[in-house]
Amino acid sequence: MVNILIYLVVAAVIGWVATELMHRRSNLLLNIVLAIVGALLAGYFLSPIFGVGTINDAITLPTMLVTLLGAIILIAIVSLFQRSSRGRRR
């Protein structure tokens, strides 16, 4: 139970840092989801490149940085889709 709480707190912090770096607004739940999905994305694409796992493997500084990078990439992808859908409505 304690491990899950630590994981959620770390995910919330990583999601918050990612949204701050990308100048986006978010809430706590979205920050947690963003970090978890970012970790999955990073685990698939970035971990093989850097040779480092994600927070899904262990909570260390390198894994947090890879997860943060995955969350930032996820925000960028979502932003691209939001911009393209706004352009079509006009």
PDB file with one MODEL, atoms N, CA, C and O in Angstrom:
MODEL        1
ATOM      1  N   MET A   1       0.825  -1.197   0.000  1.00  0.00           N
ATOM      2  CA  MET A   1       0.000   0.000   0.000  1.00  0.00           C
ATOM      3  C   MET A   1       0.866   1.257   0.000  1.00  0.00           C
ATOM      4  O   MET A   1       0.568   2.219  -0.708  1.00  0.00           O
ATOM      5  N   VAL A   2       1.924   1.250   0.784  1.00  0.00           N
ATOM      6  CA  VAL A   2       2.814   2.406   0.859  1.00  0.00           C
ATOM      7  C   VAL A   2       3.512   2.622  -0.480  1.00  0.00           C
ATOM      8  O   VAL A   2       3.694   3.763  -0.904  1.00  0.00           O
ATOM      9  N   ASN A   3       3.902   1.543  -1.144  1.00  0.00           N
ATOM     10  CA  ASN A   3       4.557   1.660  -2.446  1.00  0.00           C
ATOM     11  C   ASN A   3       3.651   2.322  -3.475  1.00  0.00           C
ATOM     12  O   ASN A   3       4.117   3.119  -4.289  1.00  0.00           O
ATOM     13  N   ILE A   4       2.376   2.003  -3.445  1.00  0.00           N
ATOM     14  CA  ILE A   4       1.435   2.607  -4.388  1.00  0.00           C
ATOM     15  C   ILE A   4       1.307   4.100  -4.119  1.00  0.00           C
ATOM     16  O   ILE A   4       1.267   4.899  -5.055  1.00  0.00           O
ATOM     17  N   LEU A   5       1.242   4.478  -2.854  1.00  0.00           N
ATOM     18  CA  LEU A   5       1.143   5.895  -2.507  1.00  0.00           C
ATOM     19  C   LEU A   5       2.396   6.657  -2.937  1.00  0.00           C
ATOM     20  O   LEU A   5       2.300   7.767  -3.461  1.00  0.00           O
ATOM     21  N   ILE A   6       3.547   6.073  -2.721  1.00  0.00           N
ATOM     22  CA  ILE A   6       4.799   6.707  -3.155  1.00  0.00           C
ATOM     23  C   ILE A   6       4.813   6.849  -4.676  1.00  0.00           C
ATOM     24  O   ILE A   6       5.192   7.895  -5.203  1.00  0.00           O
ATOM     25  N   TYR A   7       4.404   5.812  -5.368  1.00  0.00           N
ATOM     26  CA  TYR A   7       4.348   5.840  -6.837  1.00  0.00           C
ATOM     27  C   TYR A   7       3.423   6.956  -7.323  1.00  0.00           C
ATOM     28  O   TYR A   7       3.771   7.691  -8.247  1.00  0.00           O
ATOM     29  N   LEU A   8       2.247   7.085  -6.706  1.00  0.00           N
ATOM     30  CA  LEU A   8       1.293   8.115  -7.120  1.00  0.00           C
ATOM     31  C   LEU A   8       1.810   9.516  -6.829  1.00  0.00           C
ATOM     32  O   LEU A   8       1.600  10.433  -7.623  1.00  0.00           O
ATOM     33  N   VAL A   9       2.484   9.688  -5.697  1.00  0.00           N
ATOM     34  CA  VAL A   9       3.048  10.999  -5.367  1.00  0.00           C
ATOM     35  C   VAL A   9       4.149  11.367  -6.358  1.00  0.00           C
ATOM     36  O   VAL A   9       4.196  12.495  -6.847  1.00  0.00           O
ATOM     37  N   VAL A  10       5.023  10.424  -6.649  1.00  0.00           N
ATOM     38  CA  VAL A  10       6.104  10.675  -7.613  1.00  0.00           C
ATOM     39  C   VAL A  10       5.511  10.958  -8.999  1.00  0.00           C
ATOM     40  O   VAL A  10       5.986  11.851  -9.701  1.00  0.00           O
ATOM     41  N   ALA A  11       4.496  10.219  -9.392  1.00  0.00           N
ATOM     42  CA  ALA A  11       3.850  10.442 -10.681  1.00  0.00           C
ATOM     43  C   ALA A  11       3.207  11.827 -10.730  1.00  0.00           C
ATOM     44  O   ALA A  11       3.289  12.514 -11.748  1.00  0.00           O
ATOM     45  N   ALA A  12       2.573  12.236  -9.640  1.00  0.00           N
ATOM     46  CA  ALA A  12       1.955  13.565  -9.596  1.00  0.00           C
ATOM     47  C   ALA A  12       3.000  14.662  -9.736  1.00  0.00           C
ATOM     48  O   ALA A  12       2.780  15.648 -10.441  1.00  0.00           O
ATOM     49  N   VAL A  13       4.126  14.496  -9.072  1.00  0.00           N
ATOM     50  CA  VAL A  13       5.192  15.501  -9.158  1.00  0.00           C
ATOM     51  C   VAL A  13       5.771  15.556 -10.568  1.00  0.00           C
ATOM     52  O   VAL A  13       5.988  16.641 -11.107  1.00  0.00           O
ATOM     53  N   ILE A  14       6.018  14.410 -11.160  1.00  0.00           N
ATOM     54  CA  ILE A  14       6.559  14.369 -12.522  1.00  0.00           C
ATOM     55  C   ILE A  14       5.566  14.981 -13.504  1.00  0.00           C
ATOM     56  O   ILE A  14       5.963  15.751 -14.379  1.00  0.00           O
ATOM     57  N   GLY A  15       4.301  14.658 -13.377  1.00  0.00           N
ATOM     58  CA  GLY A  15       3.282  15.247 -14.238  1.00  0.00           C
ATOM     59  C   GLY A  15       3.194  16.749 -14.059  1.00  0.00           C
ATOM     60  O   GLY A  15       3.033  17.480 -15.036  1.00  0.00           O
ATOM     61  N   TRP A  16       3.297  17.224 -12.815  1.00  0.00           N
ATOM     62  CA  TRP A  16       3.255  18.658 -12.552  1.00  0.00           C
ATOM     63  C   TRP A  16       4.454  19.366 -13.185  1.00  0.00           C
ATOM     64  O   TRP A  16       4.304  20.418 -13.807  1.00  0.00           O
ATOM     65  N   VAL A  17       5.642  18.785 -13.024  1.00  0.00           N
ATOM     66  CA  VAL A  17       6.845  19.383 -13.619  1.00  0.00           C
ATOM     67  C   VAL A  17       6.716  19.428 -15.139  1.00  0.00           C
ATOM     68  O   VAL A  17       7.081  20.426 -15.761  1.00  0.00           O
ATOM     69  N   ALA A  18       6.209  18.372 -15.732  1.00  0.00           N
ATOM     70  CA  ALA A  18       6.037  18.330 -17.195  1.00  0.00           C
ATOM     71  C   ALA A  18       5.066  19.408 -17.660  1.00  0.00           C
ATOM     72  O   ALA A  18       5.332  20.094 -18.647  1.00  0.00           O
ATOM     73  N   THR A  19       3.939  19.566 -16.958  1.00  0.00           N
ATOM     74  CA  THR A  19       2.978  20.595 -17.363  1.00  0.00           C
ATOM     75  C   THR A  19       3.547  21.994 -17.160  1.00  0.00           C
ATOM     76  O   THR A  19       3.261  22.893 -17.950  1.00  0.00           O
ATOM     77  N   GLU A  20       4.339  22.190 -16.126  1.00  0.00           N
ATOM     78  CA  GLU A  20       4.974  23.499 -15.906  1.00  0.00           C
ATOM     79  C   GLU A  20       5.991  23.799 -17.004  1.00  0.00           C
ATOM     80  O   GLU A  20       6.047  24.919 -17.510  1.00  0.00           O
ATOM     81  N   LEU A  21       6.788  22.811 -17.370  1.00  0.00           N
ATOM     82  CA  LEU A  21       7.789  23.013 -18.415  1.00  0.00           C
ATOM     83  C   LEU A  21       7.146  23.295 -19.776  1.00  0.00           C
ATOM     84  O   LEU A  21       7.699  24.032 -20.593  1.00  0.00           O
ATOM     85  N   MET A  22       5.994  22.711 -20.002  1.00  0.00           N
ATOM     86  CA  MET A  22       5.303  22.890 -21.287  1.00  0.00           C
ATOM     87  C   MET A  22       4.265  24.019 -21.231  1.00  0.00           C
ATOM     88  O   MET A  22       3.544  24.246 -22.202  1.00  0.00           O
ATOM     89  N   HIS A  23       4.192  24.718 -20.109  1.00  0.00           N
ATOM     90  CA  HIS A  23       3.277  25.852 -19.916  1.00  0.00           C
ATOM     91  C   HIS A  23       1.822  25.465 -20.171  1.00  0.00           C
ATOM     92  O   HIS A  23       1.102  26.140 -20.908  1.00  0.00           O
ATOM     93  N   ARG A  24       1.413  24.377 -19.553  1.00  0.00           N
ATOM     94  CA  ARG A  24       0.042  23.892 -19.657  1.00  0.00           C
ATOM     95  C   ARG A  24      -0.596  23.926 -18.281  1.00  0.00           C
ATOM     96  O   ARG A  24       0.103  23.886 -17.268  1.00  0.00           O
ATOM     97  N   ARG A  25      -1.915  24.000 -18.240  1.00  0.00           N
ATOM     98  CA  ARG A  25      -2.634  23.952 -16.973  1.00  0.00           C
ATOM     99  C   ARG A  25      -3.159  22.540 -16.773  1.00  0.00           C
ATOM    100  O   ARG A  25      -3.551  21.866 -17.725  1.00  0.00           O
ATOM    101  N   SER A  26      -3.161  22.108 -15.529  1.00  0.00           N
ATOM    102  CA  SER A  26      -3.582  20.746 -15.258  1.00  0.00           C
ATOM    103  C   SER A  26      -4.029  20.627 -13.812  1.00  0.00           C
ATOM    104  O   SER A  26      -3.826  21.538 -13.008  1.00  0.00           O
ATOM    105  N   ASN A  27      -4.647  19.483 -13.486  1.00  0.00           N
ATOM    106  CA  ASN A  27      -5.010  19.206 -12.101  1.00  0.00           C
ATOM    107  C   ASN A  27      -4.253  17.966 -11.629  1.00  0.00           C
ATOM    108  O   ASN A  27      -3.533  17.338 -12.406  1.00  0.00           O
ATOM    109  N   LEU A  28      -4.415  17.623 -10.372  1.00  0.00           N
ATOM    110  CA  LEU A  28      -3.657  16.529  -9.771  1.00  0.00           C
ATOM    111  C   LEU A  28      -3.894  15.201 -10.474  1.00  0.00           C
ATOM    112  O   LEU A  28      -2.938  14.485 -10.774  1.00  0.00           O
ATOM    113  N   LEU A  29      -5.136  14.863 -10.740  1.00  0.00           N
ATOM    114  CA  LEU A  29      -5.448  13.580 -11.380  1.00  0.00           C
ATOM    115  C   LEU A  29      -4.855  13.510 -12.787  1.00  0.00           C
ATOM    116  O   LEU A  29      -4.308  12.483 -13.189  1.00  0.00           O
ATOM    117  N   LEU A  30      -4.968  14.605 -13.525  1.00  0.00           N
ATOM    118  CA  LEU A  30      -4.407  14.619 -14.872  1.00  0.00           C
ATOM    119  C   LEU A  30      -2.879  14.515 -14.826  1.00  0.00           C
ATOM    120  O   LEU A  30      -2.277  13.888 -15.698  1.00  0.00           O
ATOM    121  N   ASN A  31      -2.252  15.123 -13.822  1.00  0.00           N
ATOM    122  CA  ASN A  31      -0.799  15.009 -13.674  1.00  0.00           C
ATOM    123  C   ASN A  31      -0.380  13.563 -13.452  1.00  0.00           C
ATOM    124  O   ASN A  31       0.604  13.105 -14.033  1.00  0.00           O
ATOM    125  N   ILE A  32      -1.119  12.847 -12.618  1.00  0.00           N
ATOM    126  CA  ILE A  32      -0.794  11.444 -12.345  1.00  0.00           C
ATOM    127  C   ILE A  32      -0.966  10.611 -13.611  1.00  0.00           C
ATOM    128  O   ILE A  32      -0.096   9.809 -13.951  1.00  0.00           O
ATOM    129  N   VAL A  33      -2.086  10.800 -14.308  1.00  0.00           N
ATOM    130  CA  VAL A  33      -2.334  10.048 -15.542  1.00  0.00           C
ATOM    131  C   VAL A  33      -1.274  10.380 -16.585  1.00  0.00           C
ATOM    132  O   VAL A  33      -0.782   9.496 -17.287  1.00  0.00           O
ATOM    133  N   LEU A  34      -0.931  11.645 -16.678  1.00  0.00           N
ATOM    134  CA  LEU A  34       0.077  12.087 -17.641  1.00  0.00           C
ATOM    135  C   LEU A  34       1.412  11.403 -17.387  1.00  0.00           C
ATOM    136  O   LEU A  34       2.061  10.945 -18.328  1.00  0.00           O
ATOM    137  N   ALA A  35       1.826  11.328 -16.137  1.00  0.00           N
ATOM    138  CA  ALA A  35       3.109  10.690 -15.814  1.00  0.00           C
ATOM    139  C   ALA A  35       3.064   9.186 -16.057  1.00  0.00           C
ATOM    140  O   ALA A  35       4.037   8.611 -16.546  1.00  0.00           O
ATOM    141  N   ILE A  36       1.962   8.549 -15.726  1.00  0.00           N
ATOM    142  CA  ILE A  36       1.869   7.099 -15.923  1.00  0.00           C
ATOM    143  C   ILE A  36       1.867   6.758 -17.412  1.00  0.00           C
ATOM    144  O   ILE A  36       2.574   5.845 -17.839  1.00  0.00           O
ATOM    145  N   VAL A  37       1.085   7.480 -18.197  1.00  0.00           N
ATOM    146  CA  VAL A  37       1.058   7.229 -19.639  1.00  0.00           C
ATOM    147  C   VAL A  37       2.400   7.637 -20.257  1.00  0.00           C
ATOM    148  O   VAL A  37       2.895   6.977 -21.170  1.00  0.00           O
ATOM    149  N   GLY A  38       2.981   8.727 -19.750  1.00  0.00           N
ATOM    150  CA  GLY A  38       4.308   9.138 -20.205  1.00  0.00           C
ATOM    151  C   GLY A  38       5.355   8.086 -19.895  1.00  0.00           C
ATOM    152  O   GLY A  38       6.271   7.866 -20.687  1.00  0.00           O
ATOM    153  N   ALA A  39       5.226   7.436 -18.748  1.00  0.00           N
ATOM    154  CA  ALA A  39       6.155   6.362 -18.383  1.00  0.00           C
ATOM    155  C   ALA A  39       6.002   5.175 -19.320  1.00  0.00           C
ATOM    156  O   ALA A  39       6.992   4.557 -19.711  1.00  0.00           O
ATOM    157  N   LEU A  40       4.769   4.856 -19.681  1.00  0.00           N
ATOM    158  CA  LEU A  40       4.555   3.757 -20.626  1.00  0.00           C
ATOM    159  C   LEU A  40       5.137   4.097 -21.997  1.00  0.00           C
ATOM    160  O   LEU A  40       5.777   3.262 -22.637  1.00  0.00           O
ATOM    161  N   LEU A  41       4.907   5.325 -22.436  1.00  0.00           N
ATOM    162  CA  LEU A  41       5.452   5.788 -23.704  1.00  0.00           C
ATOM    163  C   LEU A  41       6.983   5.780 -23.666  1.00  0.00           C
ATOM    164  O   LEU A  41       7.632   5.322 -24.607  1.00  0.00           O
ATOM    165  N   ALA A  42       7.543   6.284 -22.585  1.00  0.00           N
ATOM    166  CA  ALA A  42       9.001   6.318 -22.442  1.00  0.00           C
ATOM    167  C   ALA A  42       9.578   4.907 -22.362  1.00  0.00           C
ATOM    168  O   ALA A  42      10.645   4.634 -22.912  1.00  0.00           O
ATOM    169  N   GLY A  43       8.872   4.018 -21.676  1.00  0.00           N
ATOM    170  CA  GLY A  43       9.351   2.647 -21.568  1.00  0.00           C
ATOM    171  C   GLY A  43       9.434   1.950 -22.909  1.00  0.00           C
ATOM    172  O   GLY A  43      10.320   1.128 -23.140  1.00  0.00           O
ATOM    173  N   TYR A  44       8.524   2.276 -23.777  1.00  0.00           N
ATOM    174  CA  TYR A  44       8.503   1.640 -25.093  1.00  0.00           C
ATOM    175  C   TYR A  44       9.516   2.255 -26.052  1.00  0.00           C
ATOM    176  O   TYR A  44      10.198   1.540 -26.786  1.00  0.00           O
ATOM    177  N   PHE A  45       9.612   3.601 -26.043  1.00  0.00           N
ATOM    178  CA  PHE A  45      10.454   4.274 -27.033  1.00  0.00           C
ATOM    179  C   PHE A  45      11.799   4.753 -26.486  1.00  0.00           C
ATOM    180  O   PHE A  45      12.811   4.644 -27.178  1.00  0.00           O
ATOM    181  N   LEU A  46      11.833   5.277 -25.263  1.00  0.00           N
ATOM    182  CA  LEU A  46      13.040   5.926 -24.769  1.00  0.00           C
ATOM    183  C   LEU A  46      13.963   5.010 -23.969  1.00  0.00           C
ATOM    184  O   LEU A  46      15.184   5.153 -24.027  1.00  0.00           O
ATOM    185  N   SER A  47      13.396   4.089 -23.238  1.00  0.00           N
ATOM    186  CA  SER A  47      14.235   3.192 -22.424  1.00  0.00           C
ATOM    187  C   SER A  47      15.257   2.414 -23.242  1.00  0.00           C
ATOM    188  O   SER A  47      16.405   2.294 -22.816  1.00  0.00           O
ATOM    189  N   PRO A  48      14.878   1.880 -24.404  1.00  0.00           N
ATOM    190  CA  PRO A  48      15.896   1.187 -25.204  1.00  0.00           C
ATOM    191  C   PRO A  48      17.014   2.119 -25.685  1.00  0.00           C
ATOM    192  O   PRO A  48      18.162   1.697 -25.821  1.00  0.00           O
ATOM    193  N   ILE A  49      16.675   3.383 -25.942  1.00  0.00           N
ATOM    194  CA  ILE A  49      17.684   4.336 -26.415  1.00  0.00           C
ATOM    195  C   ILE A  49      18.660   4.691 -25.304  1.00  0.00           C
ATOM    196  O   ILE A  49      19.874   4.676 -25.508  1.00  0.00           O
ATOM    197  N   PHE A  50      18.125   5.013 -24.121  1.00  0.00           N
ATOM    198  CA  PHE A  50      18.963   5.465 -23.012  1.00  0.00           C
ATOM    199  C   PHE A  50      19.448   4.334 -22.113  1.00  0.00           C
ATOM    200  O   PHE A  50      20.372   4.530 -21.325  1.00  0.00           O
ATOM    201  N   GLY A  51      18.854   3.181 -22.215  1.00  0.00           N
ATOM    202  CA  GLY A  51      19.239   2.062 -21.361  1.00  0.00           C
ATOM    203  C   GLY A  51      18.829   2.243 -19.911  1.00  0.00           C
ATOM    204  O   GLY A  51      19.453   1.696 -19.002  1.00  0.00           O
ATOM    205  N   VAL A  52      17.766   3.025 -19.706  1.00  0.00           N
ATOM    206  CA  VAL A  52      17.259   3.303 -18.360  1.00  0.00           C
ATOM    207  C   VAL A  52      15.773   2.984 -18.351  1.00  0.00           C
ATOM    208  O   VAL A  52      15.076   3.232 -19.335  1.00  0.00           O
ATOM    209  N   GLY A  53      15.291   2.441 -17.260  1.00  0.00           N
ATOM    210  CA  GLY A  53      13.872   2.137 -17.144  1.00  0.00           C
ATOM    211  C   GLY A  53      13.055   3.382 -16.853  1.00  0.00           C
ATOM    212  O   GLY A  53      13.529   4.504 -17.027  1.00  0.00           O
ATOM    213  N   THR A  54      11.823   3.175 -16.407  1.00  0.00           N
ATOM    214  CA  THR A  54      10.938   4.269 -16.034  1.00  0.00           C
ATOM    215  C   THR A  54      10.519   4.081 -14.582  1.00  0.00           C
ATOM    216  O   THR A  54      10.968   3.146 -13.919  1.00  0.00           O
ATOM    217  N   ILE A  55       9.659   4.970 -14.085  1.00  0.00           N
ATOM    218  CA  ILE A  55       9.216   4.819 -12.703  1.00  0.00           C
ATOM    219  C   ILE A  55       8.374   3.566 -12.519  1.00  0.00           C
ATOM    220  O   ILE A  55       8.104   3.159 -11.389  1.00  0.00           O
ATOM    221  N   ASN A  56       7.957   2.952 -13.619  1.00  0.00           N
ATOM    222  CA  ASN A  56       7.248   1.677 -13.517  1.00  0.00           C
ATOM    223  C   ASN A  56       8.200   0.563 -13.090  1.00  0.00           C
ATOM    224  O   ASN A  56       7.759  -0.462 -12.571  1.00  0.00           O
ATOM    225  N   ASP A  57       9.506   0.757 -13.306  1.00  0.00           N
ATOM    226  CA  ASP A  57      10.509  -0.231 -12.915  1.00  0.00           C
ATOM    227  C   ASP A  57      11.050   0.046 -11.517  1.00  0.00           C
ATOM    228  O   ASP A  57      11.070  -0.843 -10.665  1.00  0.00           O
ATOM    229  N   ALA A  58      11.484   1.269 -11.287  1.00  0.00           N
ATOM    230  CA  ALA A  58      12.035   1.675  -9.996  1.00  0.00           C
ATOM    231  C   ALA A  58      11.976   3.197  -9.922  1.00  0.00           C
ATOM    232  O   ALA A  58      11.926   3.872 -10.950  1.00  0.00           O
ATOM    233  N   ILE A  59      11.981   3.727  -8.720  1.00  0.00           N
ATOM    234  CA  ILE A  59      11.935   5.177  -8.565  1.00  0.00           C
ATOM    235  C   ILE A  59      13.337   5.661  -8.212  1.00  0.00           C
ATOM    236  O   ILE A  59      13.738   5.674  -7.048  1.00  0.00           O
ATOM    237  N   THR A  60      14.069   6.060  -9.250  1.00  0.00           N
ATOM    238  CA  THR A  60      15.403   6.635  -9.102  1.00  0.00           C
ATOM    239  C   THR A  60      15.459   7.894  -9.953  1.00  0.00           C
ATOM    240  O   THR A  60      14.557   8.138 -10.755  1.00  0.00           O
ATOM    241  N   LEU A  61      16.491   8.685  -9.791  1.00  0.00           N
ATOM    242  CA  LEU A  61      16.604   9.914 -10.568  1.00  0.00           C
ATOM    243  C   LEU A  61      16.616   9.656 -12.078  1.00  0.00           C
ATOM    244  O   LEU A  61      15.882  10.327 -12.803  1.00  0.00           O
ATOM    245  N   PRO A  62      17.422   8.708 -12.582  1.00  0.00           N
ATOM    246  CA  PRO A  62      17.387   8.456 -14.033  1.00  0.00           C
ATOM    247  C   PRO A  62      16.014   8.005 -14.539  1.00  0.00           C
ATOM    248  O   PRO A  62      15.585   8.427 -15.613  1.00  0.00           O
ATOM    249  N   THR A  63      15.326   7.159 -13.783  1.00  0.00           N
ATOM    250  CA  THR A  63      14.004   6.703 -14.230  1.00  0.00           C
ATOM    251  C   THR A  63      12.987   7.837 -14.186  1.00  0.00           C
ATOM    252  O   THR A  63      12.089   7.902 -15.026  1.00  0.00           O
ATOM    253  N   MET A  64      13.125   8.730 -13.208  1.00  0.00           N
ATOM    254  CA  MET A  64      12.221   9.876 -13.151  1.00  0.00           C
ATOM    255  C   MET A  64      12.462  10.822 -14.321  1.00  0.00           C
ATOM    256  O   MET A  64      11.511  11.392 -14.856  1.00  0.00           O
ATOM    257  N   LEU A  65      13.710  10.997 -14.725  1.00  0.00           N
ATOM    258  CA  LEU A  65      14.017  11.869 -15.855  1.00  0.00           C
ATOM    259  C   LEU A  65      13.489  11.286 -17.167  1.00  0.00           C
ATOM    260  O   LEU A  65      12.970  12.024 -18.005  1.00  0.00           O
ATOM    261  N   VAL A  66      13.615   9.985 -17.350  1.00  0.00           N
ATOM    262  CA  VAL A  66      13.082   9.344 -18.558  1.00  0.00           C
ATOM    263  C   VAL A  66      11.557   9.446 -18.568  1.00  0.00           C
ATOM    264  O   VAL A  66      10.960   9.695 -19.615  1.00  0.00           O
ATOM    265  N   THR A  67      10.929   9.259 -17.419  1.00  0.00           N
ATOM    266  CA  THR A  67       9.479   9.392 -17.323  1.00  0.00           C
ATOM    267  C   THR A  67       9.057  10.826 -17.604  1.00  0.00           C
ATOM    268  O   THR A  67       8.057  11.056 -18.284  1.00  0.00           O
ATOM    269  N   LEU A  68       9.804  11.783 -17.089  1.00  0.00           N
ATOM    270  CA  LEU A  68       9.518  13.196 -17.354  1.00  0.00           C
ATOM    271  C   LEU A  68       9.605  13.489 -18.848  1.00  0.00           C
ATOM    272  O   LEU A  68       8.745  14.180 -19.395  1.00  0.00           O
ATOM    273  N   LEU A  69      10.612  12.982 -19.495  1.00  0.00           N
ATOM    274  CA  LEU A  69      10.755  13.181 -20.939  1.00  0.00           C
ATOM    275  C   LEU A  69       9.583  12.551 -21.694  1.00  0.00           C
ATOM    276  O   LEU A  69       9.073  13.134 -22.650  1.00  0.00           O
ATOM    277  N   GLY A  70       9.162  11.376 -21.269  1.00  0.00           N
ATOM    278  CA  GLY A  70       7.995  10.739 -21.889  1.00  0.00           C
ATOM    279  C   GLY A  70       6.731  11.561 -21.699  1.00  0.00           C
ATOM    280  O   GLY A  70       5.917  11.666 -22.617  1.00  0.00           O
ATOM    281  N   ALA A  71       6.556  12.147 -20.510  1.00  0.00           N
ATOM    282  CA  ALA A  71       5.379  12.984 -20.245  1.00  0.00           C
ATOM    283  C   ALA A  71       5.418  14.258 -21.090  1.00  0.00           C
ATOM    284  O   ALA A  71       4.385  14.702 -21.591  1.00  0.00           O
ATOM    285  N   ILE A  72       6.599  14.843 -21.248  1.00  0.00           N
ATOM    286  CA  ILE A  72       6.735  16.050 -22.076  1.00  0.00           C
ATOM    287  C   ILE A  72       6.409  15.734 -23.532  1.00  0.00           C
ATOM    288  O   ILE A  72       5.726  16.510 -24.202  1.00  0.00           O
ATOM    289  N   ILE A  73       6.893  14.607 -24.018  1.00  0.00           N
ATOM    290  CA  ILE A  73       6.585  14.197 -25.393  1.00  0.00           C
ATOM    291  C   ILE A  73       5.087  13.969 -25.554  1.00  0.00           C
ATOM    292  O   ILE A  73       4.505  14.339 -26.574  1.00  0.00           O
ATOM    293  N   LEU A  74       4.465  13.362 -24.553  1.00  0.00           N
ATOM    294  CA  LEU A  74       3.022  13.130 -24.593  1.00  0.00           C
ATOM    295  C   LEU A  74       2.261  14.451 -24.644  1.00  0.00           C
ATOM    296  O   LEU A  74       1.308  14.577 -25.413  1.00  0.00           O
ATOM    297  N   ILE A  75       2.656  15.429 -23.849  1.00  0.00           N
ATOM    298  CA  ILE A  75       2.006  16.742 -23.877  1.00  0.00           C
ATOM    299  C   ILE A  75       2.164  17.378 -25.256  1.00  0.00           C
ATOM    300  O   ILE A  75       1.218  17.962 -25.784  1.00  0.00           O
ATOM    301  N   ALA A  76       3.350  17.267 -25.834  1.00  0.00           N
ATOM    302  CA  ALA A  76       3.596  17.842 -27.159  1.00  0.00           C
ATOM    303  C   ALA A  76       2.704  17.187 -28.217  1.00  0.00           C
ATOM    304  O   ALA A  76       2.165  17.874 -29.085  1.00  0.00           O
ATOM    305  N   ILE A  77       2.550  15.878 -28.148  1.00  0.00           N
ATOM    306  CA  ILE A  77       1.702  15.159 -29.108  1.00  0.00           C
ATOM    307  C   ILE A  77       0.245  15.591 -28.951  1.00  0.00           C
ATOM    308  O   ILE A  77      -0.437  15.850 -29.943  1.00  0.00           O
ATOM    309  N   VAL A  78      -0.231  15.670 -27.716  1.00  0.00           N
ATOM    310  CA  VAL A  78      -1.614  16.096 -27.472  1.00  0.00           C
ATOM    311  C   VAL A  78      -1.813  17.526 -27.962  1.00  0.00           C
ATOM    312  O   VAL A  78      -2.853  17.839 -28.540  1.00  0.00           O
ATOM    313  N   SER A  79      -0.837  18.393 -27.742  1.00  0.00           N
ATOM    314  CA  SER A  79      -0.933  19.783 -28.202  1.00  0.00           C
ATOM    315  C   SER A  79      -1.032  19.858 -29.720  1.00  0.00           C
ATOM    316  O   SER A  79      -1.788  20.670 -30.254  1.00  0.00           O
ATOM    317  N   LEU A  80      -0.282  19.025 -30.409  1.00  0.00           N
ATOM    318  CA  LEU A  80      -0.361  19.005 -31.865  1.00  0.00           C
ATOM    319  C   LEU A  80      -1.753  18.617 -32.353  1.00  0.00           C
ATOM    320  O   LEU A  80      -2.279  19.221 -33.288  1.00  0.00           O
ATOM    321  N   PHE A  81      -2.350  17.603 -31.715  1.00  0.00           N
ATOM    322  CA  PHE A  81      -3.689  17.182 -32.106  1.00  0.00           C
ATOM    323  C   PHE A  81      -4.723  18.249 -31.775  1.00  0.00           C
ATOM    324  O   PHE A  81      -5.672  18.444 -32.535  1.00  0.00           O
ATOM    325  N   GLN A  82      -4.554  18.938 -30.656  1.00  0.00           N
ATOM    326  CA  GLN A  82      -5.493  19.991 -30.300  1.00  0.00           C
ATOM    327  C   GLN A  82      -5.411  21.150 -31.285  1.00  0.00           C
ATOM    328  O   GLN A  82      -6.442  21.708 -31.661  1.00  0.00           O
ATOM    329  N   ARG A  83      -4.224  21.516 -31.703  1.00  0.00           N
ATOM    330  CA  ARG A  83      -4.066  22.607 -32.673  1.00  0.00           C
ATOM    331  C   ARG A  83      -4.660  22.230 -34.020  1.00  0.00           C
ATOM    332  O   ARG A  83      -5.313  23.055 -34.658  1.00  0.00           O
ATOM    333  N   SER A  84      -4.444  20.993 -34.464  1.00  0.00           N
ATOM    334  CA  SER A  84      -4.962  20.591 -35.773  1.00  0.00           C
ATOM    335  C   SER A  84      -6.485  20.490 -35.753  1.00  0.00           C
ATOM    336  O   SER A  84      -7.123  20.780 -36.766  1.00  0.00           O
ATOM    337  N   SER A  85      -7.081  20.092 -34.646  1.00  0.00           N
ATOM    338  CA  SER A  85      -8.530  20.019 -34.583  1.00  0.00           C
ATOM    339  C   SER A  85      -9.141  21.402 -34.489  1.00  0.00           C
ATOM    340  O   SER A  85     -10.244  21.605 -34.997  1.00  0.00           O
ATOM    341  N   ARG A  86      -8.480  22.361 -33.864  1.00  0.00           N
ATOM    342  CA  ARG A  86      -8.969  23.744 -33.822  1.00  0.00           C
ATOM    343  C   ARG A  86      -8.930  24.356 -35.211  1.00  0.00           C
ATOM    344  O   ARG A  86      -9.828  25.117 -35.573  1.00  0.00           O
ATOM    345  N   GLY A  87      -7.914  24.042 -35.991  1.00  0.00           N
ATOM    346  CA  GLY A  87      -7.781  24.600 -37.333  1.00  0.00           C
ATOM    347  C   GLY A  87      -8.873  24.113 -38.277  1.00  0.00           C
ATOM    348  O   GLY A  87      -9.262  24.839 -39.192  1.00  0.00           O
ATOM    349  N   ARG A  88      -9.368  22.914 -38.076  1.00  0.00           N
ATOM    350  CA  ARG A  88     -10.401  22.354 -38.949  1.00  0.00           C
ATOM    351  C   ARG A  88     -11.770  22.959 -38.665  1.00  0.00           C
ATOM    352  O   ARG A  88     -12.607  23.042 -39.563  1.00  0.00           O
ATOM    353  N   ARG A  89     -12.006  23.381 -37.430  1.00  0.00           N
ATOM    354  CA  ARG A  89     -13.321  23.913 -37.064  1.00  0.00           C
ATOM    355  C   ARG A  89     -13.560  25.294 -37.662  1.00  0.00           C
ATOM    356  O   ARG A  89     -14.713  25.696 -37.820  1.00  0.00           O
ATOM    357  N   ARG A  90     -12.533  26.009 -37.990  1.00  0.00           N
ATOM    358  CA  ARG A  90     -12.707  27.388 -38.482  1.00  0.00           C
ATOM    359  C   ARG A  90     -13.124  27.439 -39.890  1.00  0.00           C
ATOM    360  O   ARG A  90     -13.310  28.524 -40.440  1.00  0.00           O
TER     361      ARG A  90
ENDMDL
END
